[in-house]
Amino acid sequence: MSIRMRTVGLLTAGAAGLAATLGAAPSASAAPPVAEASAATASMWRNIALTGTFTIRDDEGIFSAGTYCNGSVASEGWVNEVRSPSLWWETTCGGEIRLEKHVSAQTDTSGGVMIYVTLRLYEGTNDTNTDLDAELDFNRYVPAGQISTLSEITLRSGENGGKDWAKLNITLHNNR
C-alpha cells in the first residue's frame, strides 16, 4: 500500500460566498502579525485548524485494486479578513487517487470565523493527474474558542461505478 501525505503551509482567509479573489497570508507556524485596523473589515487574526480522519478506496489498477488508505487530515493556520482559498492539505492513494482540501476563512469583530472548505477527489492514471471526479463545497461559522464537527463526508468517483471513493470526518477549530 502506497500512501503519501503532505500538509501545505500556506494559509489564506476566505471570501463571502464560495467564490473568491487571490491573496496570501502568513504561514501556519508564524505568530499572528500585527493587524492594521480598517473601518471596512474585521482585522482580527484567528488561528483555525481542521482536524480529522480520512479513508480512501482505490478499486482500479493492476497492482492497486482494492487498496485502502487511512490517515489524518490535520492542518492549521492564521486567518484574517477576506482571502482566497488555497491548498491546505493533500494525500494520495493507490497511485491513481489524490484527495485535496482547500480552505479559506473570514473573521468577524467578535472573533468568530466563517470557514469555507472545498474537497476534491482526482482519479486517473497516476496521483498527479488533473482528472477531477468529485468536488464538495461547504462552509461553517465557528464562534471564538469553539469547534464544529462534520462527520462522514463522502466523495465518490463517477467512473468505475463509484468504486473509488474518499470518506472524511472533519472538525473545524477556531482557537483563541
Contacts in CASP RR format, 6 or more apart in sequence:
PFRMAT RR
TARGET T0000
AUTHOR 0000-0000-0000
METHOD contacts of the structure
MODEL  1
MSIRMRTVGLLTAGAAGLAATLGAAPSASAAPPVAEASAATASMWRNIAL
TGTFTIRDDEGIFSAGTYCNGSVASEGWVNEVRSPSLWWETTCGGEIRLE
KHVSAQTDTSGGVMIYVTLRLYEGTNDTNTDLDAELDFNRYVPAGQISTL
SEITLRSGENGGKDWAKLNITLHNNR
1 67 0 8 1.000
1 68 0 8 1.000
1 69 0 8 1.000
1 94 0 8 1.000
2 64 0 8 1.000
2 67 0 8 1.000
2 92 0 8 1.000
2 93 0 8 1.000
2 94 0 8 1.000
2 95 0 8 1.000
3 69 0 8 1.000
3 71 0 8 1.000
3 91 0 8 1.000
3 92 0 8 1.000
3 93 0 8 1.000
3 94 0 8 1.000
4 91 0 8 1.000
4 92 0 8 1.000
4 127 0 8 1.000
5 71 0 8 1.000
5 72 0 8 1.000
5 89 0 8 1.000
5 90 0 8 1.000
5 91 0 8 1.000
5 92 0 8 1.000
6 89 0 8 1.000
6 90 0 8 1.000
6 91 0 8 1.000
7 74 0 8 1.000
7 75 0 8 1.000
7 88 0 8 1.000
7 89 0 8 1.000
8 75 0 8 1.000
8 86 0 8 1.000
8 87 0 8 1.000
8 88 0 8 1.000
8 89 0 8 1.000
8 90 0 8 1.000
9 27 0 8 1.000
9 28 0 8 1.000
9 29 0 8 1.000
9 75 0 8 1.000
9 77 0 8 1.000
9 88 0 8 1.000
10 24 0 8 1.000
10 25 0 8 1.000
10 27 0 8 1.000
10 86 0 8 1.000
10 87 0 8 1.000
10 88 0 8 1.000
11 25 0 8 1.000
11 26 0 8 1.000
11 27 0 8 1.000
11 28 0 8 1.000
11 76 0 8 1.000
11 77 0 8 1.000
11 78 0 8 1.000
11 79 0 8 1.000
11 86 0 8 1.000
11 88 0 8 1.000
11 103 0 8 1.000
12 23 0 8 1.000
12 24 0 8 1.000
12 25 0 8 1.000
12 79 0 8 1.000
12 83 0 8 1.000
12 84 0 8 1.000
12 85 0 8 1.000
12 86 0 8 1.000
12 103 0 8 1.000
12 104 0 8 1.000
12 105 0 8 1.000
13 25 0 8 1.000
13 79 0 8 1.000
13 80 0 8 1.000
13 81 0 8 1.000
13 82 0 8 1.000
13 83 0 8 1.000
13 104 0 8 1.000
13 105 0 8 1.000
13 106 0 8 1.000
13 107 0 8 1.000
14 20 0 8 1.000
14 79 0 8 1.000
14 82 0 8 1.000
14 83 0 8 1.000
14 84 0 8 1.000
14 85 0 8 1.000
14 104 0 8 1.000
14 105 0 8 1.000
14 106 0 8 1.000
14 114 0 8 1.000
14 116 0 8 1.000
15 21 0 8 1.000
15 82 0 8 1.000
15 83 0 8 1.000
15 84 0 8 1.000
15 104 0 8 1.000
15 106 0 8 1.000
15 116 0 8 1.000
16 82 0 8 1.000
16 106 0 8 1.000
17 116 0 8 1.000
17 139 0 8 1.000
18 116 0 8 1.000
18 118 0 8 1.000
18 137 0 8 1.000
18 139 0 8 1.000
20 82 0 8 1.000
20 83 0 8 1.000
20 84 0 8 1.000
20 85 0 8 1.000
20 104 0 8 1.000
20 116 0 8 1.000
21 82 0 8 1.000
21 84 0 8 1.000
22 84 0 8 1.000
23 83 0 8 1.000
23 84 0 8 1.000
24 83 0 8 1.000
24 86 0 8 1.000
25 78 0 8 1.000
25 79 0 8 1.000
25 80 0 8 1.000
25 83 0 8 1.000
26 32 0 8 1.000
26 33 0 8 1.000
26 78 0 8 1.000
27 77 0 8 1.000
28 75 0 8 1.000
28 76 0 8 1.000
28 77 0 8 1.000
28 78 0 8 1.000
30 78 0 8 1.000
32 45 0 8 1.000
32 47 0 8 1.000
32 78 0 8 1.000
32 80 0 8 1.000
33 45 0 8 1.000
33 78 0 8 1.000
35 43 0 8 1.000
35 44 0 8 1.000
35 45 0 8 1.000
35 80 0 8 1.000
36 43 0 8 1.000
37 43 0 8 1.000
38 81 0 8 1.000
41 81 0 8 1.000
41 82 0 8 1.000
42 81 0 8 1.000
42 107 0 8 1.000
42 108 0 8 1.000
42 109 0 8 1.000
42 111 0 8 1.000
43 80 0 8 1.000
43 81 0 8 1.000
44 80 0 8 1.000
44 107 0 8 1.000
44 108 0 8 1.000
44 109 0 8 1.000
44 111 0 8 1.000
45 78 0 8 1.000
45 79 0 8 1.000
45 80 0 8 1.000
45 107 0 8 1.000
46 78 0 8 1.000
46 79 0 8 1.000
46 80 0 8 1.000
46 105 0 8 1.000
46 107 0 8 1.000
46 111 0 8 1.000
46 112 0 8 1.000
46 113 0 8 1.000
46 144 0 8 1.000
46 174 0 8 1.000
46 175 0 8 1.000
47 76 0 8 1.000
47 77 0 8 1.000
47 78 0 8 1.000
47 79 0 8 1.000
47 175 0 8 1.000
47 176 0 8 1.000
48 76 0 8 1.000
48 77 0 8 1.000
48 78 0 8 1.000
48 79 0 8 1.000
48 103 0 8 1.000
48 105 0 8 1.000
48 113 0 8 1.000
48 115 0 8 1.000
48 142 0 8 1.000
48 172 0 8 1.000
48 173 0 8 1.000
48 174 0 8 1.000
48 175 0 8 1.000
49 74 0 8 1.000
49 75 0 8 1.000
49 76 0 8 1.000
49 77 0 8 1.000
49 172 0 8 1.000
49 173 0 8 1.000
49 175 0 8 1.000
50 73 0 8 1.000
50 74 0 8 1.000
50 75 0 8 1.000
50 76 0 8 1.000
50 88 0 8 1.000
50 89 0 8 1.000
50 101 0 8 1.000
50 103 0 8 1.000
50 115 0 8 1.000
50 117 0 8 1.000
50 170 0 8 1.000
50 171 0 8 1.000
50 172 0 8 1.000
50 173 0 8 1.000
51 72 0 8 1.000
51 73 0 8 1.000
51 74 0 8 1.000
51 170 0 8 1.000
51 171 0 8 1.000
51 173 0 8 1.000
52 72 0 8 1.000
52 73 0 8 1.000
52 74 0 8 1.000
52 168 0 8 1.000
52 169 0 8 1.000
52 170 0 8 1.000
52 171 0 8 1.000
53 70 0 8 1.000
53 71 0 8 1.000
53 72 0 8 1.000
53 73 0 8 1.000
53 168 0 8 1.000
53 169 0 8 1.000
54 69 0 8 1.000
54 70 0 8 1.000
54 71 0 8 1.000
54 72 0 8 1.000
54 73 0 8 1.000
54 91 0 8 1.000
54 99 0 8 1.000
54 166 0 8 1.000
54 167 0 8 1.000
54 168 0 8 1.000
54 169 0 8 1.000
55 68 0 8 1.000
55 69 0 8 1.000
55 70 0 8 1.000
55 71 0 8 1.000
55 166 0 8 1.000
55 167 0 8 1.000
56 68 0 8 1.000
56 69 0 8 1.000
56 70 0 8 1.000
56 91 0 8 1.000
56 93 0 8 1.000
56 97 0 8 1.000
56 99 0 8 1.000
56 165 0 8 1.000
56 166 0 8 1.000
56 167 0 8 1.000
57 66 0 8 1.000
57 67 0 8 1.000
57 68 0 8 1.000
57 93 0 8 1.000
57 163 0 8 1.000
57 164 0 8 1.000
57 165 0 8 1.000
57 166 0 8 1.000
58 64 0 8 1.000
58 65 0 8 1.000
58 66 0 8 1.000
58 67 0 8 1.000
58 68 0 8 1.000
58 69 0 8 1.000
58 93 0 8 1.000
58 94 0 8 1.000
58 95 0 8 1.000
58 96 0 8 1.000
58 97 0 8 1.000
58 123 0 8 1.000
58 164 0 8 1.000
59 65 0 8 1.000
59 66 0 8 1.000
59 160 0 8 1.000
59 162 0 8 1.000
59 163 0 8 1.000
59 164 0 8 1.000
60 96 0 8 1.000
60 123 0 8 1.000
60 160 0 8 1.000
60 163 0 8 1.000
60 164 0 8 1.000
61 96 0 8 1.000
64 93 0 8 1.000
64 94 0 8 1.000
64 95 0 8 1.000
64 96 0 8 1.000
67 93 0 8 1.000
67 94 0 8 1.000
68 93 0 8 1.000
69 91 0 8 1.000
69 92 0 8 1.000
69 93 0 8 1.000
69 94 0 8 1.000
71 91 0 8 1.000
73 89 0 8 1.000
73 91 0 8 1.000
73 101 0 8 1.000
73 168 0 8 1.000
73 170 0 8 1.000
74 89 0 8 1.000
75 88 0 8 1.000
75 89 0 8 1.000
75 101 0 8 1.000
75 103 0 8 1.000
76 173 0 8 1.000
76 175 0 8 1.000
79 104 0 8 1.000
79 105 0 8 1.000
79 106 0 8 1.000
79 107 0 8 1.000
79 113 0 8 1.000
80 107 0 8 1.000
81 106 0 8 1.000
81 107 0 8 1.000
82 106 0 8 1.000
83 104 0 8 1.000
83 105 0 8 1.000
84 104 0 8 1.000
85 102 0 8 1.000
85 103 0 8 1.000
85 104 0 8 1.000
85 116 0 8 1.000
85 118 0 8 1.000
86 102 0 8 1.000
86 103 0 8 1.000
86 104 0 8 1.000
87 100 0 8 1.000
87 101 0 8 1.000
87 102 0 8 1.000
88 101 0 8 1.000
88 102 0 8 1.000
88 103 0 8 1.000
89 100 0 8 1.000
89 101 0 8 1.000
90 98 0 8 1.000
90 99 0 8 1.000
90 100 0 8 1.000
90 101 0 8 1.000
91 98 0 8 1.000
91 99 0 8 1.000
92 98 0 8 1.000
92 99 0 8 1.000
92 127 0 8 1.000
93 99 0 8 1.000
93 127 0 8 1.000
94 127 0 8 1.000
95 126 0 8 1.000
95 127 0 8 1.000
96 123 0 8 1.000
96 124 0 8 1.000
96 125 0 8 1.000
96 126 0 8 1.000
96 127 0 8 1.000
96 129 0 8 1.000
96 164 0 8 1.000
97 121 0 8 1.000
97 122 0 8 1.000
97 123 0 8 1.000
97 124 0 8 1.000
97 127 0 8 1.000
97 164 0 8 1.000
97 166 0 8 1.000
98 121 0 8 1.000
98 122 0 8 1.000
98 127 0 8 1.000
98 128 0 8 1.000
98 129 0 8 1.000
99 119 0 8 1.000
99 120 0 8 1.000
99 121 0 8 1.000
99 122 0 8 1.000
99 155 0 8 1.000
99 166 0 8 1.000
100 119 0 8 1.000
100 120 0 8 1.000
100 122 0 8 1.000
101 117 0 8 1.000
101 118 0 8 1.000
101 119 0 8 1.000
102 117 0 8 1.000
102 118 0 8 1.000
102 119 0 8 1.000
102 120 0 8 1.000
103 115 0 8 1.000
103 116 0 8 1.000
103 117 0 8 1.000
103 118 0 8 1.000
104 115 0 8 1.000
104 116 0 8 1.000
105 113 0 8 1.000
105 114 0 8 1.000
105 115 0 8 1.000
105 116 0 8 1.000
106 113 0 8 1.000
106 114 0 8 1.000
106 116 0 8 1.000
107 113 0 8 1.000
108 114 0 8 1.000
110 143 0 8 1.000
110 144 0 8 1.000
111 143 0 8 1.000
111 144 0 8 1.000
111 174 0 8 1.000
112 141 0 8 1.000
112 142 0 8 1.000
112 143 0 8 1.000
112 144 0 8 1.000
112 174 0 8 1.000
113 141 0 8 1.000
113 142 0 8 1.000
113 144 0 8 1.000
113 174 0 8 1.000
114 139 0 8 1.000
114 140 0 8 1.000
114 141 0 8 1.000
114 142 0 8 1.000
115 139 0 8 1.000
115 140 0 8 1.000
115 141 0 8 1.000
115 142 0 8 1.000
115 172 0 8 1.000
115 174 0 8 1.000
116 137 0 8 1.000
116 138 0 8 1.000
116 139 0 8 1.000
117 137 0 8 1.000
117 138 0 8 1.000
117 139 0 8 1.000
117 170 0 8 1.000
117 172 0 8 1.000
118 135 0 8 1.000
118 136 0 8 1.000
118 137 0 8 1.000
119 135 0 8 1.000
119 136 0 8 1.000
119 153 0 8 1.000
119 155 0 8 1.000
119 166 0 8 1.000
119 168 0 8 1.000
120 132 0 8 1.000
120 134 0 8 1.000
120 135 0 8 1.000
120 155 0 8 1.000
121 132 0 8 1.000
121 133 0 8 1.000
121 134 0 8 1.000
121 135 0 8 1.000
121 155 0 8 1.000
121 156 0 8 1.000
121 157 0 8 1.000
121 164 0 8 1.000
121 165 0 8 1.000
121 166 0 8 1.000
122 129 0 8 1.000
122 130 0 8 1.000
122 131 0 8 1.000
122 132 0 8 1.000
122 133 0 8 1.000
123 129 0 8 1.000
123 131 0 8 1.000
123 133 0 8 1.000
123 157 0 8 1.000
123 159 0 8 1.000
123 164 0 8 1.000
124 131 0 8 1.000
124 133 0 8 1.000
133 157 0 8 1.000
133 158 0 8 1.000
133 159 0 8 1.000
133 164 0 8 1.000
134 155 0 8 1.000
134 156 0 8 1.000
134 157 0 8 1.000
134 158 0 8 1.000
134 166 0 8 1.000
135 155 0 8 1.000
136 153 0 8 1.000
136 155 0 8 1.000
138 150 0 8 1.000
138 153 0 8 1.000
140 148 0 8 1.000
140 150 0 8 1.000
140 172 0 8 1.000
141 148 0 8 1.000
142 148 0 8 1.000
142 172 0 8 1.000
142 173 0 8 1.000
142 174 0 8 1.000
143 174 0 8 1.000
144 174 0 8 1.000
144 176 0 8 1.000
145 173 0 8 1.000
145 174 0 8 1.000
145 175 0 8 1.000
145 176 0 8 1.000
146 174 0 8 1.000
147 171 0 8 1.000
147 172 0 8 1.000
147 173 0 8 1.000
147 174 0 8 1.000
148 171 0 8 1.000
148 172 0 8 1.000
149 169 0 8 1.000
149 170 0 8 1.000
149 171 0 8 1.000
149 172 0 8 1.000
150 169 0 8 1.000
150 170 0 8 1.000
150 171 0 8 1.000
150 172 0 8 1.000
151 169 0 8 1.000
152 167 0 8 1.000
152 168 0 8 1.000
152 169 0 8 1.000
153 167 0 8 1.000
153 168 0 8 1.000
153 169 0 8 1.000
153 170 0 8 1.000
154 165 0 8 1.000
154 166 0 8 1.000
154 167 0 8 1.000
154 168 0 8 1.000
155 165 0 8 1.000
155 166 0 8 1.000
155 167 0 8 1.000
155 168 0 8 1.000
156 162 0 8 1.000
156 164 0 8 1.000
156 165 0 8 1.000
157 163 0 8 1.000
157 164 0 8 1.000
157 165 0 8 1.000
END
